[in-house]
Amino acid sequence: MGEYTTFECRECGYTADRIRWGVGVHDPRQRFMPAYCVECGTIVEVDMTGADIHVDEFRCVVCGVELVFLEKAASYTCPKCKAHDMLMHQGEYW
């Protein structure tokens, strides 16, 4: 099931926009994941609906640079203070 996820920095309190993560409750064909852009430092939602093994490159919607997928919130860098200590809050299903 997909959940809305928010990343929050323990150091400075920065909070990223709410991101869909997982497979849709009402439409299991929809898939989303968070990714980190090393160029502009944003945490963005990536629409992986319809992606397969032939689609392995996703670009940042802000600056166009290839995104990095990370699995642990502590691996994400805060865009504001550059700390490597992010909390992950998951809430309602989408």
PyMOL Python script that loads the backbone (N, CA, C, O; Angstrom):
from pymol import cmd

cmd.read_pdbstr("""\
ATOM      1  N   MET A   1       0.830  -1.190   0.000  1.00  0.00           N
ATOM      2  CA  MET A   1       0.000   0.000   0.000  1.00  0.00           C
ATOM      3  C   MET A   1       0.866   1.241   0.000  1.00  0.00           C
ATOM      4  O   MET A   1       1.949   1.253   0.585  1.00  0.00           O
ATOM      5  N   GLY A   2       0.396   2.270  -0.646  1.00  0.00           N
ATOM      6  CA  GLY A   2       1.130   3.516  -0.692  1.00  0.00           C
ATOM      7  C   GLY A   2       0.786   4.418   0.472  1.00  0.00           C
ATOM      8  O   GLY A   2      -0.373   4.526   0.874  1.00  0.00           O
ATOM      9  N   GLU A   3       1.809   5.066   1.010  1.00  0.00           N
ATOM     10  CA  GLU A   3       1.610   6.006   2.108  1.00  0.00           C
ATOM     11  C   GLU A   3       2.206   7.356   1.740  1.00  0.00           C
ATOM     12  O   GLU A   3       3.176   7.436   0.985  1.00  0.00           O
ATOM     13  N   TYR A   4       1.613   8.414   2.282  1.00  0.00           N
ATOM     14  CA  TYR A   4       2.220   9.731   2.156  1.00  0.00           C
ATOM     15  C   TYR A   4       3.366   9.795   3.154  1.00  0.00           C
ATOM     16  O   TYR A   4       3.212   9.412   4.314  1.00  0.00           O
ATOM     17  N   THR A   5       4.512  10.279   2.699  1.00  0.00           N
ATOM     18  CA  THR A   5       5.720  10.320   3.521  1.00  0.00           C
ATOM     19  C   THR A   5       6.267  11.739   3.555  1.00  0.00           C
ATOM     20  O   THR A   5       6.273  12.438   2.542  1.00  0.00           O
ATOM     21  N   THR A   6       6.726  12.155   4.725  1.00  0.00           N
ATOM     22  CA  THR A   6       7.364  13.454   4.887  1.00  0.00           C
ATOM     23  C   THR A   6       8.722  13.242   5.538  1.00  0.00           C
ATOM     24  O   THR A   6       8.842  12.482   6.498  1.00  0.00           O
ATOM     25  N   PHE A   7       9.738  13.909   5.020  1.00  0.00           N
ATOM     26  CA  PHE A   7      11.081  13.855   5.592  1.00  0.00           C
ATOM     27  C   PHE A   7      11.325  15.125   6.391  1.00  0.00           C
ATOM     28  O   PHE A   7      11.022  16.226   5.930  1.00  0.00           O
ATOM     29  N   GLU A   8      11.873  14.969   7.586  1.00  0.00           N
ATOM     30  CA  GLU A   8      12.141  16.109   8.459  1.00  0.00           C
ATOM     31  C   GLU A   8      13.565  16.006   9.003  1.00  0.00           C
ATOM     32  O   GLU A   8      13.996  14.936   9.434  1.00  0.00           O
ATOM     33  N   CYS A   9      14.290  17.122   8.978  1.00  0.00           N
ATOM     34  CA  CYS A   9      15.664  17.161   9.472  1.00  0.00           C
ATOM     35  C   CYS A   9      15.678  17.296  10.998  1.00  0.00           C
ATOM     36  O   CYS A   9      15.011  18.169  11.552  1.00  0.00           O
ATOM     37  N   ARG A  10      16.430  16.439  11.666  1.00  0.00           N
ATOM     38  CA  ARG A  10      16.560  16.518  13.132  1.00  0.00           C
ATOM     39  C   ARG A  10      17.417  17.704  13.560  1.00  0.00           C
ATOM     40  O   ARG A  10      17.293  18.193  14.683  1.00  0.00           O
ATOM     41  N   GLU A  11      18.281  18.161  12.670  1.00  0.00           N
ATOM     42  CA  GLU A  11      19.190  19.261  13.010  1.00  0.00           C
ATOM     43  C   GLU A  11      18.514  20.630  12.950  1.00  0.00           C
ATOM     44  O   GLU A  11      18.573  21.393  13.914  1.00  0.00           O
ATOM     45  N   CYS A  12      17.874  20.943  11.822  1.00  0.00           N
ATOM     46  CA  CYS A  12      17.359  22.304  11.640  1.00  0.00           C
ATOM     47  C   CYS A  12      15.833  22.383  11.575  1.00  0.00           C
ATOM     48  O   CYS A  12      15.272  23.479  11.592  1.00  0.00           O
ATOM     49  N   GLY A  13      15.155  21.229  11.499  1.00  0.00           N
ATOM     50  CA  GLY A  13      13.700  21.243  11.454  1.00  0.00           C
ATOM     51  C   GLY A  13      13.093  21.361  10.068  1.00  0.00           C
ATOM     52  O   GLY A  13      11.870  21.416   9.937  1.00  0.00           O
ATOM     53  N   TYR A  14      13.929  21.401   9.019  1.00  0.00           N
ATOM     54  CA  TYR A  14      13.414  21.463   7.647  1.00  0.00           C
ATOM     55  C   TYR A  14      12.463  20.293   7.396  1.00  0.00           C
ATOM     56  O   TYR A  14      12.739  19.170   7.818  1.00  0.00           O
ATOM     57  N   THR A  15      11.351  20.548   6.717  1.00  0.00           N
ATOM     58  CA  THR A  15      10.405  19.500   6.358  1.00  0.00           C
ATOM     59  C   THR A  15      10.176  19.527   4.849  1.00  0.00           C
ATOM     60  O   THR A  15       9.824  20.561   4.282  1.00  0.00           O
ATOM     61  N   ALA A  16      10.381  18.377   4.208  1.00  0.00           N
ATOM     62  CA  ALA A  16      10.156  18.260   2.766  1.00  0.00           C
ATOM     63  C   ALA A  16       8.661  18.167   2.484  1.00  0.00           C
ATOM     64  O   ALA A  16       7.872  17.856   3.377  1.00  0.00           O
ATOM     65  N   ASP A  17       8.280  18.435   1.249  1.00  0.00           N
ATOM     66  CA  ASP A  17       6.887  18.270   0.837  1.00  0.00           C
ATOM     67  C   ASP A  17       6.459  16.825   1.018  1.00  0.00           C
ATOM     68  O   ASP A  17       7.289  15.916   1.015  1.00  0.00           O
ATOM     69  N   ARG A  18       5.168  16.620   1.175  1.00  0.00           N
ATOM     70  CA  ARG A  18       4.604  15.281   1.319  1.00  0.00           C
ATOM     71  C   ARG A  18       4.778  14.514   0.007  1.00  0.00           C
ATOM     72  O   ARG A  18       4.471  15.028  -1.069  1.00  0.00           O
ATOM     73  N   ILE A  19       5.274  13.283   0.109  1.00  0.00           N
ATOM     74  CA  ILE A  19       5.601  12.467  -1.054  1.00  0.00           C
ATOM     75  C   ILE A  19       4.848  11.145  -0.982  1.00  0.00           C
ATOM     76  O   ILE A  19       4.776  10.515   0.073  1.00  0.00           O
ATOM     77  N   ARG A  20       4.293  10.735  -2.109  1.00  0.00           N
ATOM     78  CA  ARG A  20       3.676   9.406  -2.171  1.00  0.00           C
ATOM     79  C   ARG A  20       4.778   8.360  -2.290  1.00  0.00           C
ATOM     80  O   ARG A  20       5.732   8.531  -3.049  1.00  0.00           O
ATOM     81  N   TRP A  21       4.633   7.253  -1.516  1.00  0.00           N
ATOM     82  CA  TRP A  21       5.632   6.191  -1.532  1.00  0.00           C
ATOM     83  C   TRP A  21       4.911   4.858  -1.512  1.00  0.00           C
ATOM     84  O   TRP A  21       4.117   4.595  -0.609  1.00  0.00           O
ATOM     85  N   GLY A  22       5.176   4.025  -2.485  1.00  0.00           N
ATOM     86  CA  GLY A  22       4.578   2.699  -2.530  1.00  0.00           C
ATOM     87  C   GLY A  22       3.630   2.531  -3.702  1.00  0.00           C
ATOM     88  O   GLY A  22       3.689   3.253  -4.697  1.00  0.00           O
ATOM     89  N   VAL A  23       2.748   1.542  -3.544  1.00  0.00           N
ATOM     90  CA  VAL A  23       1.790   1.181  -4.585  1.00  0.00           C
ATOM     91  C   VAL A  23       0.416   1.691  -4.181  1.00  0.00           C
ATOM     92  O   VAL A  23       0.029   1.576  -3.018  1.00  0.00           O
ATOM     93  N   GLY A  24      -0.317   2.248  -5.122  1.00  0.00           N
ATOM     94  CA  GLY A  24      -1.617   2.845  -4.852  1.00  0.00           C
ATOM     95  C   GLY A  24      -2.634   1.869  -4.273  1.00  0.00           C
ATOM     96  O   GLY A  24      -2.704   0.714  -4.692  1.00  0.00           O
ATOM     97  N   VAL A  25      -3.412   2.334  -3.321  1.00  0.00           N
ATOM     98  CA  VAL A  25      -4.455   1.527  -2.695  1.00  0.00           C
ATOM     99  C   VAL A  25      -5.588   1.262  -3.674  1.00  0.00           C
ATOM    100  O   VAL A  25      -6.077   0.136  -3.770  1.00  0.00           O
ATOM    101  N   HIS A  26      -6.001   2.280  -4.390  1.00  0.00           N
ATOM    102  CA  HIS A  26      -7.127   2.163  -5.298  1.00  0.00           C
ATOM    103  C   HIS A  26      -6.731   1.739  -6.702  1.00  0.00           C
ATOM    104  O   HIS A  26      -7.565   1.241  -7.458  1.00  0.00           O
ATOM    105  N   ASP A  27      -5.482   1.930  -7.053  1.00  0.00           N
ATOM    106  CA  ASP A  27      -4.999   1.523  -8.368  1.00  0.00           C
ATOM    107  C   ASP A  27      -3.590   0.960  -8.208  1.00  0.00           C
ATOM    108  O   ASP A  27      -2.624   1.723  -8.215  1.00  0.00           O
ATOM    109  N   PRO A  28      -3.450  -0.368  -8.064  1.00  0.00           N
ATOM    110  CA  PRO A  28      -2.134  -0.964  -7.820  1.00  0.00           C
ATOM    111  C   PRO A  28      -1.149  -0.811  -8.970  1.00  0.00           C
ATOM    112  O   PRO A  28       0.015  -1.189  -8.840  1.00  0.00           O
ATOM    113  N   ARG A  29      -1.601  -0.261 -10.093  1.00  0.00           N
ATOM    114  CA  ARG A  29      -0.662  -0.003 -11.194  1.00  0.00           C
ATOM    115  C   ARG A  29       0.176   1.238 -10.921  1.00  0.00           C
ATOM    116  O   ARG A  29       1.238   1.407 -11.520  1.00  0.00           O
ATOM    117  N   GLN A  30      -0.286   2.113 -10.023  1.00  0.00           N
ATOM    118  CA  GLN A  30       0.465   3.333  -9.695  1.00  0.00           C
ATOM    119  C   GLN A  30       1.548   3.018  -8.669  1.00  0.00           C
ATOM    120  O   GLN A  30       1.289   2.364  -7.659  1.00  0.00           O
ATOM    121  N   ARG A  31       2.775   3.495  -8.943  1.00  0.00           N
ATOM    122  CA  ARG A  31       3.896   3.303  -8.017  1.00  0.00           C
ATOM    123  C   ARG A  31       4.680   4.607  -7.915  1.00  0.00           C
ATOM    124  O   ARG A  31       4.965   5.251  -8.924  1.00  0.00           O
ATOM    125  N   PHE A  32       5.019   4.982  -6.706  1.00  0.00           N
ATOM    126  CA  PHE A  32       5.805   6.195  -6.465  1.00  0.00           C
ATOM    127  C   PHE A  32       6.903   5.898  -5.446  1.00  0.00           C
ATOM    128  O   PHE A  32       6.747   5.023  -4.594  1.00  0.00           O
ATOM    129  N   MET A  33       8.007   6.627  -5.538  1.00  0.00           N
ATOM    130  CA  MET A  33       9.114   6.510  -4.592  1.00  0.00           C
ATOM    131  C   MET A  33       9.738   7.882  -4.381  1.00  0.00           C
ATOM    132  O   MET A  33       9.681   8.735  -5.267  1.00  0.00           O
ATOM    133  N   PRO A  34      10.338   8.099  -3.206  1.00  0.00           N
ATOM    134  CA  PRO A  34      11.113   9.329  -3.030  1.00  0.00           C
ATOM    135  C   PRO A  34      12.523   9.143  -3.584  1.00  0.00           C
ATOM    136  O   PRO A  34      13.052   8.032  -3.607  1.00  0.00           O
ATOM    137  N   ALA A  35      13.112  10.226  -4.021  1.00  0.00           N
ATOM    138  CA  ALA A  35      14.499  10.211  -4.488  1.00  0.00           C
ATOM    139  C   ALA A  35      15.144  11.529  -4.099  1.00  0.00           C
ATOM    140  O   ALA A  35      14.459  12.518  -3.839  1.00  0.00           O
ATOM    141  N   TYR A  36      16.461  11.531  -4.062  1.00  0.00           N
ATOM    142  CA  TYR A  36      17.220  12.712  -3.662  1.00  0.00           C
ATOM    143  C   TYR A  36      18.014  13.221  -4.858  1.00  0.00           C
ATOM    144  O   TYR A  36      18.660  12.445  -5.562  1.00  0.00           O
ATOM    145  N   CYS A  37      17.960  14.518  -5.079  1.00  0.00           N
ATOM    146  CA  CYS A  37      18.748  15.135  -6.144  1.00  0.00           C
ATOM    147  C   CYS A  37      20.024  15.707  -5.538  1.00  0.00           C
ATOM    148  O   CYS A  37      19.967  16.601  -4.693  1.00  0.00           O
ATOM    149  N   VAL A  38      21.163  15.197  -5.962  1.00  0.00           N
ATOM    150  CA  VAL A  38      22.436  15.662  -5.411  1.00  0.00           C
ATOM    151  C   VAL A  38      22.812  17.048  -5.917  1.00  0.00           C
ATOM    152  O   VAL A  38      23.629  17.730  -5.299  1.00  0.00           O
ATOM    153  N   GLU A  39      22.228  17.472  -7.030  1.00  0.00           N
ATOM    154  CA  GLU A  39      22.550  18.786  -7.591  1.00  0.00           C
ATOM    155  C   GLU A  39      21.839  19.919  -6.853  1.00  0.00           C
ATOM    156  O   GLU A  39      22.485  20.848  -6.367  1.00  0.00           O
ATOM    157  N   CYS A  40      20.516  19.844  -6.768  1.00  0.00           N
ATOM    158  CA  CYS A  40      19.774  20.946  -6.134  1.00  0.00           C
ATOM    159  C   CYS A  40      19.364  20.633  -4.696  1.00  0.00           C
ATOM    160  O   CYS A  40      18.809  21.490  -4.007  1.00  0.00           O
ATOM    161  N   GLY A  41      19.636  19.406  -4.241  1.00  0.00           N
ATOM    162  CA  GLY A  41      19.398  19.059  -2.843  1.00  0.00           C
ATOM    163  C   GLY A  41      17.942  18.911  -2.466  1.00  0.00           C
ATOM    164  O   GLY A  41      17.594  19.100  -1.300  1.00  0.00           O
ATOM    165  N   THR A  42      17.080  18.579  -3.409  1.00  0.00           N
ATOM    166  CA  THR A  42      15.678  18.419  -3.080  1.00  0.00           C
ATOM    167  C   THR A  42      15.317  16.946  -2.965  1.00  0.00           C
ATOM    168  O   THR A  42      15.927  16.087  -3.602  1.00  0.00           O
ATOM    169  N   ILE A  43      14.324  16.677  -2.151  1.00  0.00           N
ATOM    170  CA  ILE A  43      13.754  15.340  -2.057  1.00  0.00           C
ATOM    171  C   ILE A  43      12.461  15.395  -2.849  1.00  0.00           C
ATOM    172  O   ILE A  43      11.563  16.173  -2.528  1.00  0.00           O
ATOM    173  N   VAL A  44      12.365  14.578  -3.874  1.00  0.00           N
ATOM    174  CA  VAL A  44      11.245  14.662  -4.806  1.00  0.00           C
ATOM    175  C   VAL A  44      10.502  13.332  -4.922  1.00  0.00           C
ATOM    176  O   VAL A  44      11.039  12.268  -4.611  1.00  0.00           O
ATOM    177  N   GLU A  45       9.261  13.424  -5.376  1.00  0.00           N
ATOM    178  CA  GLU A  45       8.439  12.250  -5.635  1.00  0.00           C
ATOM    179  C   GLU A  45       8.683  11.809  -7.074  1.00  0.00           C
ATOM    180  O   GLU A  45       8.653  12.630  -7.991  1.00  0.00           O
ATOM    181  N   VAL A  46       8.925  10.516  -7.273  1.00  0.00           N
ATOM    182  CA  VAL A  46       9.159   9.981  -8.612  1.00  0.00           C
ATOM    183  C   VAL A  46       8.024   9.044  -8.982  1.00  0.00           C
ATOM    184  O   VAL A  46       7.738   8.090  -8.259  1.00  0.00           O
ATOM    185  N   ASP A  47       7.385   9.313 -10.095  1.00  0.00           N
ATOM    186  CA  ASP A  47       6.314   8.467 -10.603  1.00  0.00           C
ATOM    187  C   ASP A  47       6.946   7.309 -11.365  1.00  0.00           C
ATOM    188  O   ASP A  47       7.507   7.491 -12.445  1.00  0.00           O
ATOM    189  N   MET A  48       6.845   6.116 -10.788  1.00  0.00           N
ATOM    190  CA  MET A  48       7.424   4.933 -11.413  1.00  0.00           C
ATOM    191  C   MET A  48       6.351   4.078 -12.080  1.00  0.00           C
ATOM    192  O   MET A  48       6.607   2.935 -12.456  1.00  0.00           O
ATOM    193  N   THR A  49       5.152   4.633 -12.225  1.00  0.00           N
ATOM    194  CA  THR A  49       4.057   3.929 -12.880  1.00  0.00           C
ATOM    195  C   THR A  49       4.459   3.613 -14.319  1.00  0.00           C
ATOM    196  O   THR A  49       4.824   4.506 -15.083  1.00  0.00           O
ATOM    197  N   GLY A  50       4.389   2.360 -14.669  1.00  0.00           N
ATOM    198  CA  GLY A  50       4.733   1.955 -16.020  1.00  0.00           C
ATOM    199  C   GLY A  50       6.218   1.756 -16.269  1.00  0.00           C
ATOM    200  O   GLY A  50       6.597   1.310 -17.352  1.00  0.00           O
ATOM    201  N   ALA A  51       7.078   2.074 -15.295  1.00  0.00           N
ATOM    202  CA  ALA A  51       8.520   1.883 -15.473  1.00  0.00           C
ATOM    203  C   ALA A  51       8.825   0.382 -15.413  1.00  0.00           C
ATOM    204  O   ALA A  51       8.147  -0.371 -14.714  1.00  0.00           O
ATOM    205  N   ASP A  52       9.827  -0.028 -16.134  1.00  0.00           N
ATOM    206  CA  ASP A  52      10.245  -1.421 -16.100  1.00  0.00           C
ATOM    207  C   ASP A  52      11.767  -1.484 -16.138  1.00  0.00           C
ATOM    208  O   ASP A  52      12.435  -0.471 -15.934  1.00  0.00           O
ATOM    209  N   ILE A  53      12.304  -2.637 -16.392  1.00  0.00           N
ATOM    210  CA  ILE A  53      13.763  -2.770 -16.363  1.00  0.00           C
ATOM    211  C   ILE A  53      14.456  -1.963 -17.448  1.00  0.00           C
ATOM    212  O   ILE A  53      15.665  -1.746 -17.377  1.00  0.00           O
ATOM    213  N   HIS A  54      13.716  -1.521 -18.442  1.00  0.00           N
ATOM    214  CA  HIS A  54      14.310  -0.713 -19.510  1.00  0.00           C
ATOM    215  C   HIS A  54      14.368   0.773 -19.149  1.00  0.00           C
ATOM    216  O   HIS A  54      15.106   1.539 -19.768  1.00  0.00           O
ATOM    217  N   VAL A  55      13.584   1.176 -18.144  1.00  0.00           N
ATOM    218  CA  VAL A  55      13.597   2.561 -17.674  1.00  0.00           C
ATOM    219  C   VAL A  55      14.331   2.567 -16.340  1.00  0.00           C
ATOM    220  O   VAL A  55      13.769   2.197 -15.309  1.00  0.00           O
ATOM    221  N   ASP A  56      15.579   2.986 -16.369  1.00  0.00           N
ATOM    222  CA  ASP A  56      16.365   2.950 -15.142  1.00  0.00           C
ATOM    223  C   ASP A  56      16.969   4.312 -14.784  1.00  0.00           C
ATOM    224  O   ASP A  56      17.821   4.406 -13.900  1.00  0.00           O
ATOM    225  N   GLU A  57      16.524   5.357 -15.471  1.00  0.00           N
ATOM    226  CA  GLU A  57      17.034   6.698 -15.199  1.00  0.00           C
ATOM    227  C   GLU A  57      15.858   7.647 -15.014  1.00  0.00           C
ATOM    228  O   GLU A  57      14.977   7.749 -15.868  1.00  0.00           O
ATOM    229  N   PHE A  58      15.866   8.337 -13.880  1.00  0.00           N
ATOM    230  CA  PHE A  58      14.816   9.302 -13.583  1.00  0.00           C
ATOM    231  C   PHE A  58      15.478  10.634 -13.280  1.00  0.00           C
ATOM    232  O   PHE A  58      16.517  10.683 -12.622  1.00  0.00           O
ATOM    233  N   ARG A  59      14.876  11.713 -13.760  1.00  0.00           N
ATOM    234  CA  ARG A  59      15.466  13.043 -13.621  1.00  0.00           C
ATOM    235  C   ARG A  59      14.669  13.917 -12.672  1.00  0.00           C
ATOM    236  O   ARG A  59      13.453  13.770 -12.545  1.00  0.00           O
ATOM    237  N   CYS A  60      15.370  14.833 -12.004  1.00  0.00           N
ATOM    238  CA  CYS A  60      14.775  15.778 -11.062  1.00  0.00           C
ATOM    239  C   CYS A  60      13.845  16.733 -11.807  1.00  0.00           C
ATOM    240  O   CYS A  60      14.203  17.267 -12.858  1.00  0.00           O
ATOM    241  N   VAL A  61      12.659  16.941 -11.260  1.00  0.00           N
ATOM    242  CA  VAL A  61      11.709  17.863 -11.881  1.00  0.00           C
ATOM    243  C   VAL A  61      12.122  19.316 -11.679  1.00  0.00           C
ATOM    244  O   VAL A  61      11.617  20.198 -12.372  1.00  0.00           O
ATOM    245  N   VAL A  62      13.030  19.580 -10.745  1.00  0.00           N
ATOM    246  CA  VAL A  62      13.484  20.940 -10.457  1.00  0.00           C
ATOM    247  C   VAL A  62      14.637  21.348 -11.375  1.00  0.00           C
ATOM    248  O   VAL A  62      14.606  22.419 -11.980  1.00  0.00           O
ATOM    249  N   CYS A  63      15.674  20.472 -11.478  1.00  0.00           N
ATOM    250  CA  CYS A  63      16.864  20.880 -12.230  1.00  0.00           C
ATOM    251  C   CYS A  63      17.258  19.951 -13.378  1.00  0.00           C
ATOM    252  O   CYS A  63      18.136  20.301 -14.167  1.00  0.00           O
ATOM    253  N   GLY A  64      16.634  18.780 -13.491  1.00  0.00           N
ATOM    254  CA  GLY A  64      16.903  17.887 -14.606  1.00  0.00           C
ATOM    255  C   GLY A  64      18.041  16.894 -14.417  1.00  0.00           C
ATOM    256  O   GLY A  64      18.320  16.109 -15.324  1.00  0.00           O
ATOM    257  N   VAL A  65      18.706  16.908 -13.263  1.00  0.00           N
ATOM    258  CA  VAL A  65      19.819  15.996 -13.002  1.00  0.00           C
ATOM    259  C   VAL A  65      19.275  14.618 -12.623  1.00  0.00           C
ATOM    260  O   VAL A  65      18.185  14.513 -12.060  1.00  0.00           O
ATOM    261  N   GLU A  66      20.029  13.570 -12.930  1.00  0.00           N
ATOM    262  CA  GLU A  66      19.601  12.209 -12.583  1.00  0.00           C
ATOM    263  C   GLU A  66      19.476  12.050 -11.065  1.00  0.00           C
ATOM    264  O   GLU A  66      20.333  12.503 -10.306  1.00  0.00           O
ATOM    265  N   LEU A  67      18.394  11.401 -10.644  1.00  0.00           N
ATOM    266  CA  LEU A  67      18.094  11.241  -9.227  1.00  0.00           C
ATOM    267  C   LEU A  67      18.758  10.013  -8.624  1.00  0.00           C
ATOM    268  O   LEU A  67      19.101   9.066  -9.333  1.00  0.00           O
ATOM    269  N   VAL A  68      18.934  10.040  -7.311  1.00  0.00           N
ATOM    270  CA  VAL A  68      19.506   8.930  -6.553  1.00  0.00           C
ATOM    271  C   VAL A  68      18.419   8.393  -5.641  1.00  0.00           C
ATOM    272  O   VAL A  68      17.797   9.150  -4.896  1.00  0.00           O
ATOM    273  N   PHE A  69      18.187   7.085  -5.697  1.00  0.00           N
ATOM    274  CA  PHE A  69      17.207   6.461  -4.815  1.00  0.00           C
ATOM    275  C   PHE A  69      17.918   5.920  -3.590  1.00  0.00           C
ATOM    276  O   PHE A  69      18.910   5.200  -3.704  1.00  0.00           O
ATOM    277  N   LEU A  70      17.409   6.270  -2.420  1.00  0.00           N
ATOM    278  CA  LEU A  70      17.966   5.806  -1.160  1.00  0.00           C
ATOM    279  C   LEU A  70      16.885   5.107  -0.362  1.00  0.00           C
ATOM    280  O   LEU A  70      15.708   5.446  -0.485  1.00  0.00           O
ATOM    281  N   GLU A  71      17.263   4.138   0.452  1.00  0.00           N
ATOM    282  CA  GLU A  71      16.264   3.368   1.176  1.00  0.00           C
ATOM    283  C   GLU A  71      16.066   3.809   2.618  1.00  0.00           C
ATOM    284  O   GLU A  71      15.003   3.569   3.191  1.00  0.00           O
ATOM    285  N   LYS A  72      17.048   4.436   3.205  1.00  0.00           N
ATOM    286  CA  LYS A  72      16.939   4.817   4.612  1.00  0.00           C
ATOM    287  C   LYS A  72      16.881   6.330   4.743  1.00  0.00           C
ATOM    288  O   LYS A  72      17.625   7.048   4.075  1.00  0.00           O
ATOM    289  N   ALA A  73      15.989   6.814   5.612  1.00  0.00           N
ATOM    290  CA  ALA A  73      15.839   8.260   5.783  1.00  0.00           C
ATOM    291  C   ALA A  73      17.139   8.905   6.237  1.00  0.00           C
ATOM    292  O   ALA A  73      17.417  10.045   5.864  1.00  0.00           O
ATOM    293  N   ALA A  74      17.950   8.199   7.039  1.00  0.00           N
ATOM    294  CA  ALA A  74      19.206   8.749   7.525  1.00  0.00           C
ATOM    295  C   ALA A  74      20.201   8.969   6.386  1.00  0.00           C
ATOM    296  O   ALA A  74      21.181   9.694   6.557  1.00  0.00           O
ATOM    297  N   SER A  75      19.962   8.357   5.233  1.00  0.00           N
ATOM    298  CA  SER A  75      20.845   8.527   4.084  1.00  0.00           C
ATOM    299  C   SER A  75      20.547   9.797   3.305  1.00  0.00           C
ATOM    300  O   SER A  75      21.372  10.239   2.505  1.00  0.00           O
ATOM    301  N   TYR A  76      19.374  10.392   3.528  1.00  0.00           N
ATOM    302  CA  TYR A  76      19.009  11.613   2.834  1.00  0.00           C
ATOM    303  C   TYR A  76      19.719  12.804   3.470  1.00  0.00           C
ATOM    304  O   TYR A  76      19.874  12.872   4.689  1.00  0.00           O
ATOM    305  N   THR A  77      20.144  13.736   2.633  1.00  0.00           N
ATOM    306  CA  THR A  77      20.809  14.946   3.098  1.00  0.00           C
ATOM    307  C   THR A  77      19.788  16.071   3.170  1.00  0.00           C
ATOM    308  O   THR A  77      18.997  16.252   2.244  1.00  0.00           O
ATOM    309  N   CYS A  78      19.800  16.823   4.257  1.00  0.00           N
ATOM    310  CA  CYS A  78      18.889  17.946   4.400  1.00  0.00           C
ATOM    311  C   CYS A  78      19.247  19.019   3.368  1.00  0.00           C
ATOM    312  O   CYS A  78      20.403  19.436   3.303  1.00  0.00           O
ATOM    313  N   PRO A  79      18.296  19.469   2.569  1.00  0.00           N
ATOM    314  CA  PRO A  79      18.579  20.503   1.572  1.00  0.00           C
ATOM    315  C   PRO A  79      18.947  21.847   2.187  1.00  0.00           C
ATOM    316  O   PRO A  79      19.587  22.676   1.541  1.00  0.00           O
ATOM    317  N   LYS A  80      18.547  22.059   3.427  1.00  0.00           N
ATOM    318  CA  LYS A  80      18.786  23.349   4.078  1.00  0.00           C
ATOM    319  C   LYS A  80      20.143  23.396   4.800  1.00  0.00           C
ATOM    320  O   LYS A  80      20.936  24.306   4.559  1.00  0.00           O
ATOM    321  N   CYS A  81      20.416  22.417   5.687  1.00  0.00           N
ATOM    322  CA  CYS A  81      21.635  22.484   6.504  1.00  0.00           C
ATOM    323  C   CYS A  81      22.664  21.408   6.161  1.00  0.00           C
ATOM    324  O   CYS A  81      23.754  21.398   6.732  1.00  0.00           O
ATOM    325  N   LYS A  82      22.336  20.505   5.236  1.00  0.00           N
ATOM    326  CA  LYS A  82      23.213  19.437   4.749  1.00  0.00           C
ATOM    327  C   LYS A  82      23.492  18.341   5.784  1.00  0.00           C
ATOM    328  O   LYS A  82      24.413  17.547   5.594  1.00  0.00           O
ATOM    329  N   ALA A  83      22.723  18.283   6.865  1.00  0.00           N
ATOM    330  CA  ALA A  83      22.865  17.210   7.859  1.00  0.00           C
ATOM    331  C   ALA A  83      22.391  15.891   7.259  1.00  0.00           C
ATOM    332  O   ALA A  83      21.538  15.876   6.371  1.00  0.00           O
ATOM    333  N   HIS A  84      22.944  14.794   7.743  1.00  0.00           N
ATOM    334  CA  HIS A  84      22.567  13.461   7.264  1.00  0.00           C
ATOM    335  C   HIS A  84      21.714  12.745   8.309  1.00  0.00           C
ATOM    336  O   HIS A  84      21.941  11.572   8.605  1.00  0.00           O
ATOM    337  N   ASP A  85      20.742  13.451   8.863  1.00  0.00           N
ATOM    338  CA  ASP A  85      19.933  12.888   9.944  1.00  0.00           C
ATOM    339  C   ASP A  85      18.474  13.281   9.741  1.00  0.00           C
ATOM    340  O   ASP A  85      17.965  14.189  10.399  1.00  0.00           O
ATOM    341  N   MET A  86      17.817  12.595   8.833  1.00  0.00           N
ATOM    342  CA  MET A  86      16.434  12.914   8.498  1.00  0.00           C
ATOM    343  C   MET A  86      15.481  11.908   9.140  1.00  0.00           C
ATOM    344  O   MET A  86      15.731  10.703   9.123  1.00  0.00           O
ATOM    345  N   LEU A  87      14.395  12.416   9.702  1.00  0.00           N
ATOM    346  CA  LEU A  87      13.310  11.579  10.195  1.00  0.00           C
ATOM    347  C   LEU A  87      12.345  11.328   9.041  1.00  0.00           C
ATOM    348  O   LEU A  87      12.207  12.155   8.139  1.00  0.00           O
ATOM    349  N   MET A  88      11.694  10.198   9.083  1.00  0.00           N
ATOM    350  CA  MET A  88      10.717   9.870   8.065  1.00  0.00           C
ATOM    351  C   MET A  88       9.383   9.651   8.752  1.00  0.00           C
ATOM    352  O   MET A  88       9.270   8.801   9.635  1.00  0.00           O
ATOM    353  N   HIS A  89       8.357  10.422   8.350  1.00  0.00           N
ATOM    354  CA  HIS A  89       7.012  10.286   8.899  1.00  0.00           C
ATOM    355  C   HIS A  89       6.114   9.735   7.797  1.00  0.00           C
ATOM    356  O   HIS A  89       6.017  10.309   6.713  1.00  0.00           O
ATOM    357  N   GLN A  90       5.455   8.607   8.091  1.00  0.00           N
ATOM    358  CA  GLN A  90       4.520   8.051   7.120  1.00  0.00           C
ATOM    359  C   GLN A  90       3.127   8.124   7.711  1.00  0.00           C
ATOM    360  O   GLN A  90       2.921   7.841   8.891  1.00  0.00           O
ATOM    361  N   GLY A  91       2.156   8.513   6.860  1.00  0.00           N
ATOM    362  CA  GLY A  91       0.813   8.715   7.358  1.00  0.00           C
ATOM    363  C   GLY A  91      -0.238   8.035   6.533  1.00  0.00           C
ATOM    364  O   GLY A  91      -0.176   6.833   6.276  1.00  0.00           O
ATOM    365  N   GLU A  92      -1.214   8.825   6.119  1.00  0.00           N
ATOM    366  CA  GLU A  92      -2.377   8.270   5.447  1.00  0.00           C
ATOM    367  C   GLU A  92      -2.026   7.579   4.134  1.00  0.00           C
ATOM    368  O   GLU A  92      -1.010   7.871   3.503  1.00  0.00           O
ATOM    369  N   TYR A  93      -2.897   6.658   3.746  1.00  0.00           N
ATOM    370  CA  TYR A  93      -2.710   5.922   2.491  1.00  0.00           C
ATOM    371  C   TYR A  93      -3.233   6.750   1.319  1.00  0.00           C
ATOM    372  O   TYR A  93      -4.149   7.558   1.470  1.00  0.00           O
ATOM    373  N   TRP A  94      -2.640   6.535   0.163  1.00  0.00           N
ATOM    374  CA  TRP A  94      -3.112   7.215  -1.039  1.00  0.00           C
ATOM    375  C   TRP A  94      -3.591   6.182  -2.042  1.00  0.00           C
ATOM    376  O   TRP A  94      -4.034   6.540  -3.133  1.00  0.00           O
TER     377      TRP A  94
END
""", "prot")
cmd.dss("prot")
cmd.show_as("cartoon", "prot")
cmd.util.cbc("prot")
cmd.orient("prot")
